[in-house]
Structures are given as structure tokens and as C-alpha cells.
């Protein structure tokens, strides 16, 4: 390997010795296998923009869109909505990620001084809240993640990094908040603008080829091998592309995590640099030191203990890095919550059968009921996320990126799980059997057959799923999955609560469209729009039986169904329903709903041919309208073609036009 390789071997040994000298040394997290990575480090790049199987079965074509760039997916404009008074930023230059902060006031002041809006903090969920932490982080892009279990720093930074909506990640550990302002200096961040291949940058420590460790003097060019932690600034796309931090080391060995990350960034062609906080310069020849990544073979001196997380999750790769752990959650349950404390215990208890199998993530937009959630989540792999009232579209998008499972379940705070049905395992089977199914509903869905529109600009077509008091809702699911026998039909649009999705496909398709509401407002119709988008891009949407208990505890008389929020909800619904026609011209609704109908040909049940028609849909709708019996009696008495009946129909048409005209004047 030569003299340089020998020096690098010594450097790797130095890292081991360095960790041993640190209080408790380099403990490895239980369950991490040995020697699975170094032989594959050089193959990392082949995973980008590739096609591969997912955990739920079926092949996913990656690279179709830039993941997470939901403002451009689909490549047409969504609803144009003025969001006056809303300060939430959809995307930022940088996000500050803090693991267990010690001085939150210094943290907030430093971020404000450098005009950095987004801060994500990771903390332990205790019996009583930290008032200073909660009261200090009140910005429009401030998030607090409380974990019911003790999560190591590497895993926490990975989850926060995925959750962030920014180009750069500034990562610090609690106790080092005083170093933040230097890391956020404009000249530090500008280096990433100047060099598109700069993957990571440290503002404190680096390691030289001679094994020396320390702060790089300002104004010098020091050739170093890897960035050390504290603070560490990384380009988010590079961090995801390289697989993020592996979770095999204890918190005492974060420096070794930074070394491992440097190796993998180098293998993907990214540069790693040092910019000491005391440097006054900003160019390659001044304060920025040039770094050379460690040779892969040299790291074998670590005893093959440097594990990378392969199958990188860059914006273009469209799926997150896999972790070398014995178990991955069967599903990630994401609950949208706002001030319904009476439902907390019931919600968590209803999912008790999955307590050891799934992770439960709560988007608490109201930042309330901390103690109730702390008690309910005890023993769970649970996360309570205090969000700045961003509501469901942005909440679901953020927490999908935060989640660990491939099977996502989206829930409302008035949904309770089934009492006697293993619905989650059945959903997993359906996704495994239907490889091109992107979305699965467990509540209701609809086919847009028919020619009559409702006041909310929806086709009055047949609806399926959970029955309601409305006589137009709902038919039973007529088909079954041929392999498992589980009730399933492919349907044009599904309703929220519950909805399940493949995480990889959900992100690849662009997630829920934020144009369907302002931050903090109800996003009515986003579930329908995503369903249409999935069909448009070549994937399927299904509906099954979940036996959930929906809309419990009088939820239809509160929240977005009552008061001022209901007016906003109704106005949004009309605007959004009309917007889908502009977003998908020529596809929505006729072409799309017929595509969904023909997809049922592969399921077990009645023939799909002729099962749905516009005529059948109109007749079924007509039976539920007021005066149907009287119209039938007139037709029976006078005949369908009589002049009196024709004149009566003409009168009905004129009256309907007048009603539409009056509604138009009222702004309906």
C-alpha cells in the first residue's frame, strides 16, 4: 500500500486509541453485524438513480423526479394561494440540528443573528416538560423531537437530517452551542456555494496525516484526512447520498462517525474541508484547508468496524439508506394531533398490538398535552414532535422523511385502530402482492363516473368503503386480492384516515402537495390530488377494509369541522377540487378514473367490464336525490317521452340554472 497507506493505517489506529482514551471508550451498539461494509464501499455510487426491490416487494424505478422537491411534482402549477401572515419557510439554506441541547437560549440567539430560520432539536421524552426549551423554540420553523426511548446521537442526527428542509445541515451536540455562531458565519456557508462537490466542512477539529489532532490555524493550508465532529456542516444531499451516519458506535465515538462519513463522501467524489471558526478568510487559499479522504483499504486497520449505511438516500436516489440493524419497524404510524387530549389514551391503546413492531410518531401541532403523551408513549418506540402549527400536509411530509419504516400509515387524532383485525400485517401483504401500488386507503374512496357535479366541484360518482348516514355512501368492496383473499379494489381517489403508502414511492412521487393549503390551515383534497398523481405517473391506488373506528368523540363537531376553521376548510375544498382539473388536463377525471377501473381486471371478483359506467353512476345518484319517487311516478303516469314530461324537465333545467346563478352570486 506504500508509505501513504502505512501512514493512514496508523491514523486509523490513532482513532481507535483516541476512543479508548475517552471515558467509556468505543462501545458498539448491540445488533450491528461485523465486516459487512468495507468490501462494498467502492460500490456505493451504483445505488444512485437505480432500480431495486423495496422491503414491501415490487421494483421501484428511482430517479424519475427529485425526491422531496414536492413544489415541482407534478411539473405543473398547483393552486395559487396567498398565504399572508404566514412566516413558515418551505425550504431554507441551512438547518441547525441539535442533539440534547444544554443552552437553548444561546442556540436561538446564534441562529437569529445569522438569520437561520430552521432549528430541529432532539431530546428525551421525560415525565414533565422542559419549560425553557419549549418557550424558547417558538419560531415558524422550530421543531422539537421528543423520543420515548434513548436514541444515540448518530441515529438522531440521521432522522433530523432527513426531516430537514434545507440545503445544508449544521450539526452540534448539546454543550457546544457557543460554537454555533462561528459555524453559521456567511463565509463558512458560502464555501458550499462556490464548490458544488464540497460535501462536509468542520469548523473546529481536523486530523492530519501525521496523526496530529487540533484546531487548524487561520490562514494556513493544512492537508488533513478527515473532518471531526463539532460543529459539522454537511451538504444535505451529500449526507443522504453517502448513507448518513451509521449507528454502530456509542455517543462517545462521534469522531469515528465523522471519519466514517468522510470515507464514504470521498468514495462518491465529494470533498471534505476544514474552515476553522477563527479564520477571517473564505477562499481556498486563505481559511479553507484542503482535505484528502482516507483510502478505503487503510481503514481495515480499524478491524472492519467502520460500517457505512448503503443504498444512499439522496434527493435523486429516492430512498433512504438502510441500516445494519436486526429489526426495522413493521410500520411507521404518523398521527396528526391538535388539542384532543381526551383521545390520547384511546389512540395509543388501540395500536397496542404493534407496540414492539412499529414506531408511533405524533405531529403535535398544538404543542400541548405533553404529560399525557409522555405517559401514553411509555414503552413505545415513540416520538412526540412539537411542530409550529404547520398542519397535516407539511406534518405528514416532514415525518415521512423522519420515519424508519417503508410502510407509512397516516392517521388523524380521531382515528382508533381496529379491535380484532391485524390490519397492519394485511396492509403489508397487499403491498407485497401488488408491487406497483403506491397508496392504500382504509376508510373510503370514490370513482369519478357520472356526469353530475356537486357544489364542491366533485363528480357525484359511486363511493366505496365505510358506510355513513348519507344514503349515497357507501358500497362494499366487490373484489379481493387473488393471492391473500383480502378485500381490495383499485379506486381513483381515496380519503384520509387511515391511508398507507410505500415510503420510497411516496417520496419519489413528491409527497403531499403544499399548494393545497397554507401552513396552519386544513389541506382538504390533498389525498385526492396525490391519488390522481399516482395514477397519472403509472402507479395504483387501492382501498381495503381496516375496521378502524373513525371520527370518534364527536370530532365532526370540533376542529376543522366547526367554527372559523370550517369556513377555511370549505373554501379550500372548492378551490382545490377545481385546481386538480388545471393540474391534470386531459387526464382528470375521465381518463384517470377509467384507468383505475380497468386495473381491477387482475383482482378476484366480478368482471370490471361494464361494472362502472356514467349511466349507472347517474342513475344511482338520481335515486338518492330529493323528489326521485315523484319523478318516477310522473314518468310512469305520463310516459318517458310525453310532452308534459318534457315540459316538466325543461322547467327543472331552468330552475337548476337559476339556483346555480344564485349560488354564484353568493360566492359558493
WOMOQUI-V167181 format. One record per residue. PHI is phi in radians with two decimals (* if undefined). PSI is psi in whole degrees, -180 to 180 (* if undefined). Layout:
BEGIN
phi=PHI psi=PSI
phi=PHI psi=PSI
END
This chain:
BEGIN
phi=* psi=-13
phi=1.52 psi=178
phi=-1.11 psi=-41
phi=-1.12 psi=-43
phi=-1.08 psi=-39
phi=-1.12 psi=-40
phi=-1.11 psi=-40
phi=-1.18 psi=-34
phi=-1.07 psi=-43
phi=-1.09 psi=-38
phi=-1.08 psi=-44
phi=-1.09 psi=-40
phi=-1.11 psi=-36
phi=-1.05 psi=-38
phi=-1.10 psi=-41
phi=-1.10 psi=-44
phi=-1.13 psi=-39
phi=-1.05 psi=-43
phi=-1.17 psi=-37
phi=-1.11 psi=-37
phi=-1.23 psi=-24
phi=-1.30 psi=132
phi=-0.12 psi=-71
phi=-1.84 psi=-2
phi=1.40 psi=-172
phi=-1.57 psi=77
phi=-1.32 psi=138
phi=-1.69 psi=140
phi=-1.14 psi=132
phi=-1.02 psi=144
phi=1.66 psi=1
phi=-1.63 psi=118
phi=-1.23 psi=163
phi=-1.76 psi=148
phi=1.07 psi=33
phi=-1.79 psi=1
phi=-2.11 psi=-42
phi=-1.06 psi=-34
phi=-1.23 psi=-12
phi=-1.98 psi=2
phi=-1.03 psi=-41
phi=-1.27 psi=-9
phi=-1.68 psi=5
phi=-0.99 psi=-40
phi=-1.16 psi=-22
phi=-1.26 psi=-14
phi=-1.43 psi=-9
phi=-1.45 psi=135
phi=0.94 psi=41
phi=-1.97 psi=178
phi=-1.98 psi=134
phi=-2.80 psi=164
phi=-1.28 psi=152
phi=-1.84 psi=171
phi=-1.15 psi=-20
phi=-1.76 psi=11
phi=1.55 psi=157
phi=1.52 psi=151
phi=-1.63 psi=142
phi=-2.05 psi=127
phi=-1.52 psi=112
phi=-1.63 psi=158
phi=1.60 psi=4
phi=-1.13 psi=-41
phi=-2.35 psi=165
phi=-1.35 psi=116
phi=-1.09 psi=152
phi=1.24 psi=-10
phi=-1.52 psi=62
phi=-1.23 psi=-12
phi=-1.25 psi=-18
phi=-1.97 psi=8
phi=-2.14 psi=121
phi=-1.24 psi=170
phi=-1.41 psi=46
phi=-2.40 psi=161
phi=-1.32 psi=138
phi=-1.53 psi=-166
phi=-1.04 psi=135
phi=-1.58 psi=111
phi=-2.21 psi=118
phi=-1.28 psi=119
phi=-1.87 psi=68
phi=-1.19 psi=140
phi=1.42 psi=0
phi=-1.70 psi=124
phi=-1.84 psi=4
phi=-1.18 psi=132
phi=-1.73 psi=125
phi=-1.15 psi=-36
phi=-2.55 psi=143
phi=-2.23 psi=164
phi=-1.19 psi=-41
phi=-2.51 psi=149
phi=-2.13 psi=137
phi=-1.68 psi=122
phi=-1.95 psi=123
phi=-2.20 psi=129
phi=-1.74 psi=115
phi=0.86 psi=71
phi=-1.13 psi=150
phi=-1.88 psi=-32
phi=-2.29 psi=82
phi=-1.23 psi=-30
phi=-1.16 psi=-43
phi=-1.08 psi=-39
phi=-1.04 psi=-50
phi=-1.17 psi=-41
phi=-1.12 psi=-42
phi=-1.14 psi=-42
phi=-1.15 psi=-41
phi=-1.16 psi=-38
phi=-1.11 psi=-33
phi=-1.72 psi=9
phi=1.02 psi=40
phi=-1.70 psi=118
phi=-1.45 psi=-39
phi=-1.63 psi=124
phi=-2.26 psi=129
phi=-2.16 psi=123
phi=-2.02 psi=139
phi=-2.01 psi=124
phi=-2.49 psi=162
phi=-1.35 psi=141
phi=-1.46 psi=111
phi=-1.85 psi=177
phi=-1.15 psi=-35
phi=-2.20 psi=148
phi=-1.31 psi=156
phi=-1.56 psi=102
phi=-1.06 psi=-38
phi=-1.13 psi=-43
phi=-1.07 psi=-49
phi=-1.20 psi=-41
phi=-1.26 psi=-25
phi=-1.45 psi=-35
phi=-1.68 psi=81
phi=-2.11 psi=12
phi=-1.25 psi=167
phi=-1.16 psi=-19
phi=-2.20 psi=33
phi=-1.78 psi=128
phi=-2.21 psi=139
phi=-2.11 psi=122
phi=-1.82 psi=118
phi=-1.83 psi=125
phi=-1.82 psi=134
phi=-1.34 psi=-13
phi=-2.08 psi=160
phi=-1.38 psi=110
phi=-1.81 psi=134
phi=-1.21 psi=160
phi=-1.07 psi=-40
phi=-1.07 psi=-47
phi=-1.13 psi=-39
phi=-1.11 psi=-44
phi=-1.14 psi=-36
phi=-1.08 psi=-46
phi=-1.17 psi=-41
phi=-1.16 psi=-39
phi=-1.10 psi=-38
phi=-1.18 psi=-39
phi=-1.23 psi=-27
phi=-1.13 psi=146
phi=-1.95 psi=78
phi=-2.81 psi=166
phi=-1.43 psi=-34
phi=-2.15 psi=149
phi=-2.05 psi=126
phi=-1.91 psi=109
phi=-1.88 psi=126
phi=-2.41 psi=155
phi=-1.78 psi=145
phi=-0.89 psi=138
phi=1.82 psi=-13
phi=-2.03 psi=24
phi=-1.07 psi=-26
phi=-1.16 psi=-20
phi=-1.51 psi=-5
phi=-1.18 psi=-42
phi=-1.06 psi=-38
phi=-1.15 psi=-38
phi=-1.22 psi=-25
phi=-1.65 psi=4
phi=-0.97 psi=141
phi=-0.98 psi=-38
phi=-1.21 psi=-29
phi=-1.18 psi=-50
phi=-1.21 psi=-28
phi=-1.12 psi=-24
phi=-1.04 psi=-32
phi=-1.26 psi=-28
phi=-1.26 psi=-38
phi=-1.28 psi=-33
phi=-2.16 psi=106
phi=-1.19 psi=-17
phi=-1.76 psi=9
phi=-1.36 psi=116
phi=-1.62 psi=-39
phi=-2.62 psi=155
phi=-2.58 psi=135
phi=-1.91 psi=145
phi=-1.90 psi=9
phi=-2.24 psi=-75
phi=-2.02 psi=152
phi=-2.52 psi=170
phi=-2.11 psi=128
phi=-1.56 psi=164
phi=-1.15 psi=-21
phi=-1.50 psi=5
phi=1.55 psi=-1
phi=-1.30 psi=150
phi=-2.28 psi=140
phi=2.82 psi=-180
phi=-1.34 psi=134
phi=-1.34 psi=125
phi=-1.06 psi=145
phi=-1.15 psi=143
phi=1.37 psi=14
phi=-2.09 psi=160
phi=-1.90 psi=102
phi=-1.91 psi=123
phi=-1.40 psi=113
phi=-2.14 psi=166
phi=-1.70 psi=-33
phi=-2.78 psi=153
phi=-1.45 psi=141
phi=-1.79 psi=168
phi=-1.46 psi=139
phi=2.00 psi=94
phi=-1.25 psi=157
phi=-2.05 psi=126
phi=-1.85 psi=127
phi=-2.28 psi=144
phi=-1.25 psi=124
phi=-1.04 psi=-43
phi=-1.09 psi=-39
phi=-1.21 psi=-40
phi=-1.05 psi=-44
phi=-1.23 psi=-42
phi=-1.10 psi=-35
phi=-1.45 psi=-5
phi=1.76 psi=3
phi=1.13 psi=-168
phi=-1.30 psi=141
phi=-1.44 psi=161
phi=-1.92 psi=33
phi=-1.60 psi=-6
phi=-1.99 psi=159
phi=-1.37 psi=171
phi=-1.07 psi=-23
phi=-1.27 psi=-11
phi=-2.06 psi=38
phi=-1.06 psi=-30
phi=-1.08 psi=-37
phi=-1.21 psi=-33
phi=-1.08 psi=-42
phi=-1.14 psi=-38
phi=-1.09 psi=-48
phi=-1.05 psi=-43
phi=-1.10 psi=-40
phi=-1.06 psi=-40
phi=-1.04 psi=-48
phi=-1.27 psi=-34
phi=-1.08 psi=-41
phi=-1.11 psi=-39
phi=-1.16 psi=-22
phi=-1.70 psi=5
phi=1.53 psi=12
phi=-1.59 psi=151
phi=-1.65 psi=151
phi=-2.12 psi=134
phi=-2.35 psi=166
phi=-2.15 psi=131
phi=-2.33 psi=92
phi=-1.05 psi=142
phi=-1.09 psi=-21
phi=-1.50 psi=-4
phi=-1.28 psi=139
phi=-1.71 psi=-11
phi=-1.58 psi=-177
phi=-2.59 psi=0
phi=-1.78 psi=174
phi=-1.09 psi=-30
phi=-1.62 psi=4
phi=-2.05 psi=-98
phi=-1.50 psi=-18
phi=-1.52 psi=119
phi=-1.61 psi=141
phi=-1.43 psi=131
phi=-1.98 psi=145
phi=-2.01 psi=130
phi=-1.27 psi=155
phi=-1.16 psi=141
phi=-1.14 psi=137
phi=-1.01 psi=-46
phi=-1.08 psi=-31
phi=-1.12 psi=-28
phi=-1.33 psi=-3
phi=-1.12 psi=-18
phi=-1.12 psi=-16
phi=-1.41 psi=6
phi=1.29 psi=30
phi=0.97 psi=40
phi=-1.84 psi=2
phi=-1.63 psi=103
phi=-1.75 psi=133
phi=-1.74 psi=158
phi=-1.69 psi=112
phi=-1.41 psi=-176
phi=0.96 psi=64
phi=-0.99 psi=151
phi=-1.89 psi=52
phi=-1.24 psi=174
phi=-1.05 psi=-35
phi=-1.52 psi=-28
phi=-1.24 psi=-27
phi=1.22 psi=14
phi=-2.66 psi=150
phi=-1.40 psi=157
phi=-1.09 psi=142
phi=-1.52 psi=151
phi=-1.91 psi=143
phi=-1.41 psi=75
phi=-2.21 psi=154
phi=-1.19 psi=-30
phi=-2.41 psi=143
phi=-2.07 psi=143
phi=-0.94 psi=138
phi=-1.04 psi=-36
phi=-2.75 psi=157
phi=-1.95 psi=114
phi=-1.67 psi=116
phi=-1.92 psi=119
phi=-1.92 psi=125
phi=-1.50 psi=118
phi=-2.21 psi=141
phi=-2.69 psi=102
phi=0.86 psi=53
phi=-2.24 psi=65
phi=-1.06 psi=-29
phi=-1.16 psi=-16
phi=-1.69 psi=-10
phi=-1.01 psi=-55
phi=-1.09 psi=-41
phi=-1.13 psi=-41
phi=-1.06 psi=-53
phi=-1.14 psi=-42
phi=-1.11 psi=-33
phi=-1.20 psi=-20
phi=-1.83 psi=14
phi=-0.98 psi=-36
phi=-1.02 psi=-19
phi=-1.88 psi=18
phi=-1.02 psi=-37
phi=-1.72 psi=1
phi=-1.97 psi=-23
phi=-2.22 psi=163
phi=-1.84 psi=141
phi=-1.98 psi=118
phi=-2.06 psi=124
phi=-1.90 psi=122
phi=-1.62 psi=94
phi=-1.55 psi=89
phi=-1.22 psi=-24
phi=-1.53 psi=-8
phi=0.86 psi=49
phi=-2.30 psi=170
phi=1.04 psi=41
phi=-1.02 psi=-50
phi=-1.13 psi=-36
phi=-1.14 psi=-42
phi=-1.20 psi=-39
phi=-1.04 psi=-40
phi=-1.24 psi=-43
phi=-1.21 psi=-33
phi=-1.53 psi=2
phi=-1.06 psi=127
phi=1.56 psi=-10
phi=-1.52 psi=159
phi=-1.49 psi=77
phi=-2.10 psi=155
phi=-2.42 psi=127
phi=-1.82 psi=115
phi=-1.87 psi=114
phi=-1.44 psi=106
phi=-1.78 psi=158
phi=-1.49 psi=51
phi=0.94 psi=61
phi=-1.69 psi=-12
phi=1.24 psi=-174
phi=-1.26 psi=-40
phi=-1.03 psi=-54
phi=-1.27 psi=-32
phi=-1.13 psi=-47
phi=-1.11 psi=-41
phi=-1.10 psi=-48
phi=-1.05 psi=-47
phi=-1.40 psi=-17
phi=-1.16 psi=-43
phi=-1.15 psi=-33
phi=-1.27 psi=-26
phi=-1.26 psi=161
phi=-1.83 psi=-21
phi=-1.57 psi=156
phi=-1.39 psi=-24
phi=-1.70 psi=109
phi=-1.69 psi=139
phi=-2.19 psi=119
phi=-1.79 psi=126
phi=-2.28 psi=158
phi=-1.84 psi=166
phi=-1.40 psi=11
phi=-2.14 psi=21
phi=-1.85 psi=130
phi=-2.06 psi=139
phi=-1.13 psi=162
phi=-1.13 psi=147
phi=-1.44 psi=-37
phi=-2.27 psi=33
phi=-2.44 psi=129
phi=-1.42 psi=72
phi=-1.17 psi=-32
phi=-1.23 psi=-44
phi=-1.13 psi=-37
phi=-1.17 psi=-38
phi=-1.10 psi=-40
phi=-1.08 psi=-40
phi=-1.12 psi=-42
phi=-1.11 psi=-42
phi=-1.13 psi=-39
phi=-1.17 psi=-36
phi=-1.40 psi=-27
phi=-1.97 psi=87
phi=-1.11 psi=-22
phi=-1.87 psi=19
phi=-1.56 psi=120
phi=-1.64 psi=-28
phi=-2.47 psi=141
phi=-2.36 psi=122
phi=-1.66 psi=150
phi=-2.15 psi=11
phi=-2.08 psi=-83
phi=-2.47 psi=162
phi=-2.68 psi=173
phi=-2.57 psi=151
phi=-1.88 psi=134
phi=-1.58 psi=54
phi=-1.62 psi=148
phi=2.08 psi=174
phi=-2.20 psi=-1
phi=-1.78 psi=141
phi=-1.84 psi=148
phi=-1.50 psi=175
phi=-1.07 psi=-25
phi=-1.63 psi=17
phi=1.09 psi=41
phi=-2.02 psi=143
phi=-1.19 psi=133
phi=-1.44 psi=66
phi=-1.67 psi=-180
phi=-1.18 psi=141
phi=-2.03 psi=149
phi=-2.31 psi=154
phi=2.06 psi=-144
phi=-1.18 psi=127
phi=-1.15 psi=160
phi=-2.40 psi=-178
phi=-1.25 psi=-20
phi=-1.29 psi=127
phi=-1.12 psi=-15
phi=-1.45 psi=-4
phi=-2.31 psi=128
phi=-2.65 psi=159
phi=-1.44 psi=156
phi=-1.32 psi=153
phi=-1.21 psi=120
phi=-1.52 psi=-10
phi=-2.02 psi=168
phi=-2.38 psi=154
phi=-1.17 psi=125
phi=-1.13 psi=-26
phi=-1.48 psi=-42
phi=-1.81 psi=-18
phi=1.33 psi=9
phi=-1.35 psi=135
phi=-0.95 psi=129
phi=-2.78 psi=138
phi=-2.46 psi=150
phi=-1.56 psi=132
phi=-2.39 psi=153
phi=-1.20 psi=-43
phi=-2.44 psi=140
phi=-2.07 psi=153
phi=-1.65 psi=152
phi=-1.17 psi=147
phi=1.58 psi=87
phi=-1.52 psi=157
phi=-2.26 psi=141
phi=-2.15 psi=147
phi=-2.59 psi=154
phi=-1.30 psi=126
phi=-1.04 psi=-44
phi=-1.09 psi=-46
phi=-1.25 psi=-38
phi=-1.02 psi=-43
phi=-1.29 psi=-37
phi=-1.15 psi=-36
phi=-1.38 psi=-5
phi=1.84 psi=2
phi=1.10 psi=-170
phi=-1.29 psi=144
phi=-1.40 psi=117
phi=-1.22 psi=-13
phi=-1.22 psi=-7
phi=-1.52 psi=1
phi=-2.96 psi=160
phi=-1.41 psi=158
phi=-1.02 psi=126
phi=1.69 psi=-9
phi=-1.89 psi=153
phi=-1.13 psi=137
phi=-1.79 psi=67
phi=-1.20 psi=132
phi=1.69 psi=-6
phi=-1.15 psi=-30
phi=-1.19 psi=-40
phi=-1.15 psi=-44
phi=-1.09 psi=-42
phi=-1.15 psi=-36
phi=-1.08 psi=-47
phi=-1.07 psi=-43
phi=-1.07 psi=-41
phi=-1.08 psi=-46
phi=-1.11 psi=-42
phi=-1.06 psi=-37
phi=-1.64 psi=13
phi=1.66 psi=15
phi=-2.03 psi=171
phi=-1.96 psi=156
phi=-2.18 psi=129
phi=-2.04 psi=165
phi=-2.35 psi=133
phi=-2.37 psi=180
phi=-1.68 psi=123
phi=-1.94 psi=-17
phi=1.01 psi=31
phi=-1.23 psi=156
phi=-1.76 psi=106
phi=-1.74 psi=151
phi=0.96 psi=53
phi=-1.46 psi=166
phi=0.98 psi=39
phi=1.12 psi=35
phi=-1.16 psi=-23
phi=-1.27 psi=-7
phi=-1.86 psi=11
phi=-2.54 psi=-177
phi=1.12 psi=-134
phi=-1.41 psi=1
phi=-1.71 psi=5
phi=-2.59 psi=156
phi=1.23 psi=-157
phi=-1.04 psi=-34
phi=-1.12 psi=-30
phi=-1.18 psi=-38
phi=-1.11 psi=-42
phi=-1.11 psi=-43
phi=-1.04 psi=-50
phi=-1.12 psi=-41
phi=-1.14 psi=-43
phi=-1.08 psi=-40
phi=-1.08 psi=-45
phi=-1.13 psi=-46
phi=-1.06 psi=-44
phi=-1.22 psi=-37
phi=-1.12 psi=-38
phi=-1.23 psi=-35
phi=-1.12 psi=-33
phi=-1.08 psi=-30
phi=-1.22 psi=-36
phi=-1.28 psi=-31
phi=-1.31 psi=-32
phi=-2.26 psi=61
phi=-1.12 psi=137
phi=1.44 psi=-10
phi=-1.98 psi=-49
phi=-1.62 psi=124
phi=-2.01 psi=-18
phi=-1.15 psi=-52
phi=-1.13 psi=-42
phi=-1.15 psi=-44
phi=-1.24 psi=-29
phi=-1.30 psi=-30
phi=-1.14 psi=-41
phi=-1.16 psi=-39
phi=-1.10 psi=-45
phi=-1.19 psi=-21
phi=-1.16 psi=-21
phi=-1.29 psi=-3
phi=-1.12 psi=-24
phi=-1.56 psi=0
phi=-1.70 psi=164
phi=-1.53 psi=120
phi=2.71 psi=-159
phi=-1.15 psi=159
phi=-1.12 psi=137
phi=-1.31 psi=-21
phi=-1.18 psi=122
phi=1.34 psi=-1
phi=-1.19 psi=-39
phi=-2.02 psi=130
phi=-2.51 psi=158
phi=-1.09 psi=-38
phi=-1.14 psi=-46
phi=-1.09 psi=-40
phi=-1.14 psi=-42
phi=-1.14 psi=-41
phi=-1.13 psi=-42
phi=-1.13 psi=-38
phi=-1.21 psi=-40
phi=-1.07 psi=-32
phi=-1.16 psi=-23
phi=-1.66 psi=-3
phi=-1.51 psi=159
phi=-1.18 psi=137
phi=1.51 psi=8
phi=-1.07 psi=-46
phi=-1.09 psi=-39
phi=-1.15 psi=-40
phi=-1.13 psi=-39
phi=-1.15 psi=-39
phi=-1.14 psi=-41
phi=-1.08 psi=-44
phi=-1.13 psi=-39
phi=-1.19 psi=-36
phi=-1.37 psi=-44
phi=-1.79 psi=-14
phi=1.60 psi=153
phi=-1.26 psi=-20
phi=-1.98 psi=11
phi=-1.21 psi=153
phi=-1.15 psi=-36
phi=-1.13 psi=-41
phi=-1.19 psi=-38
phi=-1.11 psi=-43
phi=-1.11 psi=-37
phi=-1.12 psi=-40
phi=-1.11 psi=-40
phi=-1.08 psi=-40
phi=-1.10 psi=-42
phi=-1.08 psi=-40
phi=-1.13 psi=-43
phi=-1.10 psi=-42
phi=-1.12 psi=-38
phi=-1.16 psi=-40
phi=-1.11 psi=-41
phi=-1.13 psi=-39
phi=-1.11 psi=-42
phi=-1.10 psi=-39
phi=-1.13 psi=-42
phi=-1.16 psi=-40
phi=-1.12 psi=-35
phi=-1.13 psi=-38
phi=-1.18 psi=-32
phi=-1.43 psi=-4
phi=1.45 psi=19
phi=-1.53 psi=*
END
